[in-house]
Amino acid sequence: MVYSRTVDQVGADTVRIDSTGHEKSNFTVVLSVTAAGEKLRPMIIFKKKRIPKDNFPPEVVVRANDKGWMNHELMRTWLHEVWNKRKCYDNDPSQSLLILDSARCHLTEDVRELFKEHSKIAVIPGGMTKYLQPLDVGINKPFKDNLRAGWERWMADSARAREDHTLMLELRNTPASPARPGAPTS
């Protein structure tokens, strides 16, 4: 989410860019909702070797892998931790319909066989997700927009905090500064 433009004096030799150092970090958020409107537990997949040790809310399923994407192993986790724990699952799981896009991890034979035990499956043809997948049509875009706005606020606040810290260090190092330890006071 780094911007592609900078602003500085024309001809400047260097341009300072504030960064968190996480530009290549990514994660996947899996959002799910039933036709009855029940929001299911979200799943976050971090691009890490191990699950972060942060205190995540118990209603969020957190996993990690080398790519930060859904794969067939995590599809199994999602089935057991999210899909099979929805309210209406106990009624008759074979009477439910699960709509999936045509991501490769959704199409592996073992995943499809596993899901057939729990639901009927409908796969949206490639290129049609943005038109036919309910979450892509009405939920994912606002979610991503809100996430981006929050990230930009956090970056701006972090940059301001670094600037304030730098200013305090400069004040401390000014010979006549009252903020400098041992500086003369009036």
QUITAHU-V702885 format. One record per pair of residues at least 12 apart in sequence whose ideal C-beta (glycine too) atoms are under 10 Angstrom apart, sorted by the first residue. I is the first residue (numbers start at 0). J is the second residue. Records with the same first field share a line. If there is no record, write none. Layout:
BEGIN
I: J ; J
END
This chain:
BEGIN
0: 19 ; 21 ; 22 ; 25 ; 146 ; 147 ; 150 ; 151 ; 154
1: 16 ; 18 ; 19 ; 21 ; 22 ; 23 ; 154
2: 16 ; 151 ; 154
17: 154 ; 155 ; 157 ; 158 ; 159 ; 161 ; 162
18: 154 ; 157 ; 158
19: 150 ; 153 ; 154 ; 157 ; 158
21: 150
23: 46
24: 45 ; 46 ; 47 ; 67
25: 44 ; 45 ; 46 ; 66 ; 67 ; 68
26: 43 ; 44 ; 45 ; 46 ; 47 ; 51 ; 61 ; 63 ; 67 ; 68
27: 42 ; 43 ; 44 ; 45 ; 46 ; 62 ; 64 ; 66 ; 67 ; 68 ; 69 ; 73
28: 41 ; 42 ; 43 ; 44 ; 59 ; 139 ; 142 ; 143 ; 146
29: 41 ; 42 ; 43 ; 44 ; 60 ; 62 ; 69 ; 73 ; 74 ; 77 ; 81 ; 134
30: 42 ; 134 ; 138 ; 139 ; 142
31: 77 ; 81 ; 82 ; 85 ; 97 ; 134 ; 138
32: 85 ; 133 ; 134 ; 137 ; 138
33: 82 ; 85 ; 86 ; 87 ; 88 ; 95 ; 96 ; 97
34: 87 ; 95 ; 96 ; 98 ; 133
35: 85 ; 86 ; 87
37: 85 ; 86 ; 87
38: 58 ; 85 ; 138
39: 58 ; 60 ; 77 ; 80 ; 81 ; 82 ; 84 ; 85 ; 86
40: 56 ; 57 ; 58 ; 59 ; 60 ; 77 ; 80 ; 81 ; 82 ; 84 ; 85
41: 56 ; 58 ; 59 ; 60 ; 61 ; 81 ; 142
42: 59 ; 60 ; 61 ; 62 ; 69 ; 73 ; 76 ; 77 ; 80 ; 81
43: 55 ; 59 ; 60 ; 61 ; 62 ; 63 ; 67
44: 60 ; 61 ; 62 ; 63 ; 64 ; 66 ; 67 ; 68 ; 69 ; 70 ; 73 ; 76 ; 77
45: 61 ; 62 ; 63 ; 64 ; 67
46: 63 ; 64 ; 65 ; 66 ; 67 ; 68
47: 62 ; 63 ; 64 ; 65 ; 67
48: 63 ; 64 ; 65
49: 63
50: 62 ; 63 ; 64
51: 63
60: 73 ; 76 ; 77 ; 79 ; 80 ; 81 ; 84
62: 76 ; 77 ; 80
68: 102 ; 103 ; 104
69: 102 ; 103 ; 104 ; 105
70: 102 ; 103 ; 104 ; 107 ; 110
71: 103 ; 104 ; 105 ; 106 ; 107 ; 108 ; 109 ; 110 ; 111 ; 113
72: 104 ; 109 ; 110
73: 104
74: 99 ; 102 ; 104 ; 105 ; 107 ; 109 ; 110 ; 111 ; 113 ; 114
75: 109 ; 110 ; 113 ; 114
77: 104 ; 110 ; 114
78: 97 ; 110 ; 113 ; 114 ; 116 ; 117 ; 118
79: 113 ; 117
82: 95 ; 97 ; 114 ; 117 ; 118
83: 116 ; 117 ; 118
88: 117 ; 118
92: 116 ; 117 ; 118 ; 119
93: 115 ; 116 ; 117 ; 118 ; 119
94: 118 ; 119
95: 117 ; 118 ; 119 ; 120
96: 118 ; 119 ; 120 ; 121
97: 114 ; 115 ; 117 ; 118 ; 119 ; 120 ; 121 ; 122
98: 118 ; 119 ; 120 ; 121 ; 122 ; 123 ; 128 ; 131 ; 132 ; 133 ; 134
99: 111 ; 114 ; 118 ; 120 ; 121 ; 122 ; 123 ; 128 ; 132
100: 122 ; 123 ; 124 ; 125 ; 126 ; 127 ; 128 ; 129 ; 131 ; 132 ; 134 ; 135
101: 122 ; 123 ; 124 ; 125 ; 126 ; 127 ; 128
102: 122 ; 123 ; 125 ; 128
105: 120 ; 122 ; 123
106: 120 ; 122
123: 135
END
